Amino acid sequence: MTDWPILSILIWLPILGGALVLMSGDRAPNVSRWLALAFAVLTFVLSIPLYVGFDVSTAAMQFVEKSPWIPAFEVNYYLGVDGISMPLIILTTFISILVIGAGWEVIQYKPSQYMAAFLIMEGVMVGVFAALDAMLFYVFWEAMLIPMFIIIGVWGGPNRVYATIKFFLYTFLGSVFMLVALVYMYFKSGSMEILMFHDLKLGLQEQILIFVAFLLAFAVKVPMWPVHTWLPDAHVEAPTGGSVILAAIMLKIGGYGFLRFSLPITPDASSTLDWLIIGMSLIAVVYIGFVALVQQDMKKLIAYSSIAHMGFVTLGFFIVFMIVAREDVETGAILGMQGGMVQMVSHGFISAALFLCIGVLYDRLHSRQIADYGGVVNVMPWFAAFMVFFAMSNAGLPGTSGFVGEFLVILAAFRADFWFAVLAATTLILGAAYSLWMVKRVVFGEVTSDKVAALKDINGREAWILGTLAVAVLILGIWPAPLIEVMDASIANLVQHIGMSKL
């Protein structure tokens, strides 16, 4: 462990960088681009000690920082990470570099403001994962909306105003109920510390009300069926970088909220209402998979695919209670949690890559319609290789990261209920169907138009971005042990904690 405030640096360095990029203005756009890239790379490099110095043998919070913030209300500037939050912070700093790189040539309108918005959002998202004070968490949680609101609203598509307002209203209204629950627990415990909420004794009725309040906030963010409708609109209208951050990081914050708040604070309510979350998750996996199958817009198809894959995450988290009831904790419950976490990280890589691939095509042809393409492999062979690889990863091809998380969740589902596993496994069929169907019509076949014939293959910058993600997908797919190892103690502790009733 280091003695310096690494988490504060990871939060405030990109925010400071965003302010400096904003001040640099657009008179020399390349200066703002290089400055943004420098801050993004530096933040990622400084996040590596989180992994290197992490003690995998303990579930305790590490790299802890604590100082008074609002002493009158026992609110502290309290930061720390465990095996659940640390991988998500590194994912955030990693993806942020690629987003800055992806917008390098494409964003010509106010590039400094565009880059600054992503840097500020990076710092705020790290703050969400690192916050151990509930009020600090809520401030970062709400602050995320502002840069994303601006990114979609300024650099988005023709219906960006509608998509932006819908995104804001859904996420903000869900968060209000979470705030009420946090304030209630503050008056109950006299503290705003999340870890103290974990040990707070609550009756079943209290737990159910708090659980529902958290569910309204986290289900929208994931997003779970039926509160998912804002996501396809937001993705379609967002610029490529906005879609990448939305899918790769922001959706994961909902899953993280279940692990940090819902499960440990309200274990009895989570157990009582597990059927609801399992049902919503399975509907997302199956029904949304079929919805993805009929999409004509590539971005919309991948957006619906994200909802289906995140259904796997929530399924892995909540089948735990059925496994615990069968006293199969060691093998099954931990397996489900690990699968959900691996799926979150894996989906961060794969969804980012697919949206970047669609961005490459859109930058050249200014269309996302599948019908406007065909035979791309004939003129863009390097791009086609990446596109096919990421589509196969999205379908859960063994050897890629997409397979590992889904396989672990399906194994855990078998220990809970055979039919849950059967329904969950349909995602492998549906995922292959919509991913390969899109690839067949976009990449393969004869060149369908003069516009497609005029396409140029990816340049060095695009190859570097997609190649980096391809390496990440392969490493996690072939060798997931380093990721599973860091989260093992924290997940085992969480499973043990939720196995004990608070009644």
URFENRA-V439420 format. One record per backbone hydrogen bond with DSSP energy under -0.5 kcal/mol. NH is the residue of the N-H (numbers start at 1). CO is the residue of the C=O. Records with the same first field share a line. If there is no record, write none. Layout:
NH: CO / CO
This chain:
6: 4
9: 5
10: 6
11: 7
12: 8
13: 9
15: 11
16: 12
17: 13
18: 14
19: 15
20: 16
21: 17
22: 18
23: 19
24: 20
25: 21 / 22
29: 26
31: 28
32: 28
33: 29
34: 30
35: 31
36: 32
37: 33
38: 34
39: 35
40: 36
41: 37
42: 38
43: 39
44: 40
45: 41
46: 42
47: 43 / 44
48: 44 / 45
50: 47
51: 47 / 48
52: 48
53: 49
54: 51
56: 54
58: 55
62: 81
65: 79
67: 77
69: 75
70: 75
73: 70
74: 71
75: 70
76: 74
77: 67
78: 76
79: 65 / 77
80: 130
81: 62
86: 82
89: 85
90: 86
91: 87
92: 88
93: 89
94: 90
95: 91
96: 92
97: 93 / 94
98: 94
99: 95
100: 96
101: 97
102: 98
103: 99
104: 101
107: 103
108: 106
110: 108
114: 110
115: 111
116: 112
117: 113
118: 114
119: 115
120: 116
121: 117
122: 118
123: 119
124: 120
125: 121
126: 122
127: 123
128: 124
129: 125
130: 126
131: 127
132: 78
133: 78
134: 192
137: 133
138: 134
139: 135
140: 136
141: 137
142: 138
143: 139
144: 140
145: 142
146: 142 / 143
147: 143
148: 144
149: 145
150: 146
151: 147
152: 148
153: 149
154: 150
155: 151
156: 152
157: 237
160: 157
163: 159
164: 160
165: 161
166: 162
167: 163
168: 164
169: 165
170: 166
171: 167
172: 168
173: 169
174: 170
175: 171
176: 172
177: 173
178: 174
179: 175
180: 176
181: 177
182: 178
183: 179
184: 180
185: 181
186: 182
187: 183
188: 184
189: 185
190: 186
192: 74
194: 132
195: 132
197: 193
198: 194
199: 195 / 196
200: 197
202: 200
207: 203
208: 204
209: 205
210: 206
211: 207
212: 208
213: 209
214: 210
215: 211
216: 212
217: 213
218: 214
219: 215
220: 216
221: 217
222: 218
223: 219
224: 219
227: 224
231: 228
232: 228
233: 229
234: 230
235: 231
236: 232
237: 233
238: 234
243: 239
244: 240
245: 241
246: 242
247: 243
248: 244
249: 245
250: 245
251: 246
252: 249
253: 249 / 250
254: 250 / 251
255: 251
256: 252
257: 253
258: 254
259: 255
260: 256
261: 257
262: 257
263: 258
265: 261
266: 261 / 262
270: 266
271: 267
272: 268
273: 269
274: 271
276: 273
277: 273
278: 274
279: 275
280: 276
281: 277
282: 278
283: 279
284: 280
285: 281
286: 282
287: 283
288: 283
290: 286
291: 287
292: 288
293: 289
294: 290 / 291
295: 292
298: 296 / 368
301: 297
302: 298
303: 299
304: 300
305: 301
306: 302
307: 303
308: 304
309: 305
310: 306
311: 307
312: 308 / 309
313: 309
314: 310
315: 311
316: 312
317: 313
318: 314
319: 315
321: 318
323: 319
324: 320
325: 321
326: 322 / 323
327: 324
328: 323
332: 328
333: 328
334: 329
335: 331
336: 332
337: 333
338: 334
339: 335
340: 336
341: 337
342: 338
343: 339
344: 340
345: 341
346: 342
347: 343
348: 344
349: 345
350: 346
351: 347
352: 348
353: 349
354: 350
355: 351
356: 352
357: 353
358: 354
359: 355
360: 356
361: 357
362: 358
363: 359
364: 360 / 361
365: 361
366: 362
370: 296
372: 369
373: 370
374: 442
375: 444
376: 442
377: 443
378: 375
379: 376
380: 376
384: 380
385: 381
386: 382
387: 383
388: 384
389: 385
390: 386
391: 387
392: 388
393: 389
394: 390
395: 391
396: 393
397: 392
400: 397
401: 473
403: 397 / 400
404: 400
405: 401
406: 402
407: 403
408: 404
409: 405
410: 406
411: 407
412: 408
413: 409
414: 410
415: 411 / 412
416: 412 / 413
417: 413
421: 417
422: 418
423: 419
424: 420
425: 421
426: 422 / 423
427: 424
428: 425
429: 425
430: 426
431: 427
432: 428
433: 429
434: 430
435: 431
436: 432
437: 433
438: 434
439: 435
440: 436
441: 437
442: 438
443: 439
444: 439
448: 374
453: 449
454: 450
455: 452
463: 459
464: 460
465: 461
466: 462
467: 463
468: 464
469: 465
470: 466
471: 467
472: 468
473: 469
474: 470
475: 471
476: 472
477: 473
478: 474
479: 475
482: 479
483: 480
484: 480
485: 481
486: 482
487: 483
488: 484
489: 485
491: 487
492: 488
493: 489
494: 490
495: 491
496: 492
497: 493
498: 494
499: 495
500: 497
501: 499
